[in-house]
Amino acid sequence: MDQGGEGSQPILFIHGWTCRRDYWVPQMADLARDYRVAALDLSGHGESESEGRTDWSVTGLADDVTAALEALGAEDAVLVGHSMGGTVALEAAARTDVVRAVVLVDTFVLPYGDLSEADAQGIETPFHEDFAAAMAGLVDNATGSAMDESTRVRLKREMAAADTAWALPLWRDLLRWSPEPAFGALEAPVHAINGDLIPEPARQRCAGRVTEWHMPGTGHFPQMEMPEAFNRKLREVLAAL
């Protein structure tokens, strides 16, 4: 886990599926001037270990986050989760009283809770047939012209390098995850910084539960596509808390 910063307010950054903690480097560097910042690699991701783990689920990974909060001695923490990291943040916040707020980053690009089994299988199957090709397609379809091409190539390479022994069962669980139990248990406010790809059913499900902040011109990785603009937006969200 990377951590640092000059402030007392703790912020924990949580990456997405097959991603890693260093995708938050621009945000860590910016916010460290005013906040206590940390980012972790979830189990199996980045430099973390996967050996011996059998629970590859959103709720299982939420245990990683609650353990990280305990290790940090964090109270009144803000969880910032990108994509799957947002689902993990919601689950973690629902089971602890040390989270002040959750900030989702393009988490509901898939309409979680509204995917039929046929839809989930249709999304899942290509990754079983050719993981690297499916991952390249995911990155291409989820990013726009704002994404630097070298960063796009890096994402394809690093995300496709994930061990399918954990990546595929985790993908299966994620596609069938419902936010309803976490939303029902949450007491902390939830904000979302979204690009242009959030589907309307997801907005409708989150209405009244999530305060949305839009970053036009970005896709699924707004923090990497327009890092400086994203940092300003994130600071606005934090100030609103």
C-alpha positions in Angstrom: 0.0 0.0 0.0 1.3 3.4 -1.0 0.6 6.3 1.4 1.7 9.8 2.3 0.4 13.3 2.4 0.4 16.4 4.7 -3.2 16.5 5.8 -5.2 14.8 8.5 -8.3 13.8 6.3 -7.6 10.2 5.1 -8.5 9.3 1.5 -8.1 5.7 0.3 -8.0 5.1 -3.5 -9.3 1.8 -4.8 -8.6 0.7 -8.4 -10.8 -1.3 -10.8 -10.9 -4.8 -12.1 -7.4 -6.0 -13.3 -6.0 -2.6 -12.6 -3.5 -1.5 -9.9 -2.8 1.2 -7.3 -0.4 3.2 -9.4 -3.2 4.2 -11.8 -3.9 6.8 -9.0 -0.4 8.4 -9.0 -1.6 11.8 -10.5 -4.4 12.0 -7.8 -2.1 10.9 -5.0 0.5 13.5 -6.0 -2.0 16.3 -6.2 -4.0 15.6 -3.1 -1.0 14.8 -0.9 -0.5 18.5 -0.5 -3.7 18.8 1.6 -4.8 15.3 2.5 -3.5 12.0 4.0 -3.6 9.7 0.9 -3.3 6.0 0.4 -3.8 3.5 -2.4 -3.8 -0.3 -2.2 -3.5 -3.2 -4.6 -6.6 -5.4 -4.1 -5.8 -9.1 -3.8 -4.4 -10.6 -7.0 -3.9 -7.1 -8.5 -0.6 -5.2 -9.0 2.0 -6.4 -6.5 -0.5 -8.1 -4.1 -0.6 -11.8 -3.4 -3.4 -14.2 -4.5 -2.0 -17.5 -3.3 -4.4 -19.3 -1.1 -7.3 -17.0 -1.7 -10.6 -18.6 -2.8 -13.1 -15.8 -2.4 -13.0 -13.8 -5.6 -16.0 -11.6 -5.1 -16.8 -8.0 -4.6 -17.8 -8.6 -1.0 -14.6 -10.5 -0.5 -12.4 -7.7 -1.8 -14.3 -5.3 0.5 -12.5 -7.2 3.3 -9.2 -5.9 1.8 -10.4 -2.4 2.1 -11.7 -2.7 5.7 -8.3 -4.3 6.6 -6.5 -1.4 4.9 -8.5 1.1 6.8 -7.7 -0.7 10.1 -4.0 -0.8 9.2 -4.1 2.9 8.5 -5.9 3.7 11.7 -8.2 5.7 9.5 -11.3 7.3 10.9 -13.6 9.6 9.0 -12.1 8.3 5.7 -13.2 9.0 2.2 -13.1 6.0 -0.2 -12.5 6.8 -3.9 -13.2 3.8 -6.1 -12.9 3.5 -9.9 -15.1 1.1 -11.8 -15.2 -2.2 -9.8 -13.3 -0.3 -7.1 -16.5 1.7 -6.5 -18.5 -1.5 -5.9 -15.9 -2.6 -3.5 -15.9 0.8 -1.8 -19.7 0.7 -1.4 -19.5 -2.8 0.2 -16.7 -1.7 2.5 -18.5 1.5 3.6 -21.6 -0.5 4.3 -19.8 -2.7 6.9 -17.7 -0.1 8.8 -18.4 3.1 10.7 -15.1 4.8 9.8 -16.1 5.9 6.3 -17.2 9.5 6.0 -18.1 9.3 2.3 -17.7 7.3 -0.9 -16.7 8.8 -4.3 -17.5 6.5 -7.2 -15.5 7.0 -10.4 -17.4 5.8 -13.4 -18.5 2.8 -11.4 -22.0 2.3 -12.9 -20.7 2.1 -16.5 -22.4 -1.3 -16.2 -26.0 -1.1 -14.9 -25.3 -3.3 -11.9 -28.4 -4.9 -10.5 -30.2 -4.6 -13.9 -28.2 -7.1 -16.0 -30.1 -10.2 -16.9 -28.3 -13.5 -16.7 -28.2 -13.6 -20.5 -26.7 -10.1 -20.6 -24.1 -11.1 -18.0 -23.1 -14.2 -19.9 -22.9 -12.2 -23.1 -20.4 -9.8 -21.5 -18.5 -12.6 -19.7 -18.1 -15.2 -22.5 -15.5 -13.3 -24.7 -13.1 -13.1 -21.8 -13.2 -16.9 -21.5 -12.6 -17.4 -25.2 -9.7 -14.9 -25.6 -8.9 -12.9 -22.5 -6.3 -10.6 -24.1 -8.4 -9.8 -27.2 -11.5 -9.1 -25.0 -9.5 -6.9 -22.7 -8.1 -4.9 -25.7 -11.7 -4.5 -26.9 -12.9 -3.4 -23.5 -10.2 -0.7 -23.3 -10.8 0.5 -26.8 -14.6 0.7 -26.3 -14.3 2.4 -22.9 -11.8 5.2 -23.7 -12.1 8.1 -26.1 -9.9 10.6 -27.9 -8.9 12.2 -24.6 -6.9 9.1 -23.7 -3.2 9.3 -24.5 -2.3 6.5 -26.9 0.6 5.3 -24.8 -1.6 5.1 -21.8 -4.2 3.1 -23.7 -1.5 0.6 -24.8 -0.3 0.3 -21.3 -3.8 -0.4 -20.0 -4.3 -3.1 -22.6 -1.0 -4.8 -21.7 -1.3 -4.6 -17.9 -4.9 -5.5 -17.6 -4.5 -8.5 -20.0 -1.6 -9.7 -17.9 -4.0 -10.5 -15.0 -4.1 -14.1 -13.9 -7.3 -15.5 -15.3 -7.5 -18.0 -12.3 -8.8 -15.1 -10.3 -9.8 -12.5 -12.9 -12.5 -14.6 -14.5 -14.3 -15.7 -11.3 -14.1 -12.1 -10.1 -15.5 -10.8 -13.4 -18.3 -13.3 -13.1 -19.2 -12.1 -9.6 -19.0 -8.5 -10.6 -21.4 -8.8 -13.5 -24.0 -10.3 -11.1 -23.4 -7.9 -8.2 -26.3 -5.8 -7.0 -25.8 -2.5 -5.2 -29.1 -2.8 -3.3 -27.8 -4.4 0.0 -24.9 -1.9 0.2 -27.2 1.1 -0.6 -29.6 -0.2 2.0 -26.9 -0.4 4.7 -25.0 2.8 3.9 -25.1 5.8 6.1 -22.3 7.7 4.4 -23.1 10.0 1.5 -22.2 8.8 -2.0 -20.9 11.0 -4.9 -20.0 9.9 -8.4 -17.6 11.5 -10.9 -18.8 10.1 -14.3 -17.7 10.2 -17.9 -20.0 10.1 -20.9 -20.7 6.3 -20.8 -23.0 5.9 -17.8 -26.3 4.2 -19.1 -29.6 5.8 -18.2 -30.9 2.7 -16.2 -27.9 3.1 -13.9 -28.6 6.8 -13.4 -32.2 5.9 -12.5 -31.1 3.2 -10.0 -28.8 5.7 -8.3 -31.2 8.6 -8.3 -31.7 10.0 -4.8 -28.8 7.9 -3.6 -25.8 9.3 -5.5 -24.8 12.9 -6.2 -23.4 12.9 -9.8 -20.6 15.1 -11.1 -20.1 14.9 -14.9 -16.8 15.1 -16.7 -17.8 15.6 -20.4 -15.5 14.4 -23.0 -14.2 11.4 -21.0 -14.8 7.7 -21.1 -14.4 5.1 -18.4 -11.0 6.3 -17.1 -11.6 10.0 -16.5 -8.8 10.1 -13.9 -6.3 8.9 -16.6 -7.9 10.6 -19.6 -7.9 14.1 -18.2 -6.0 13.9 -14.9 -5.7 17.6 -14.2 -9.4 18.2 -14.9 -10.3 15.1 -12.8 -8.2 16.3 -9.9 -10.0 19.7 -9.9 -13.4 17.9 -10.0 -12.3 15.5 -7.2 -11.3 18.5 -5.1 -14.8 20.1 -5.7 -16.4 16.9 -4.5 -14.2 16.7 -1.4 -14.9 20.4 -0.6 -18.7 19.7 -0.9 -18.4 17.0 1.8 
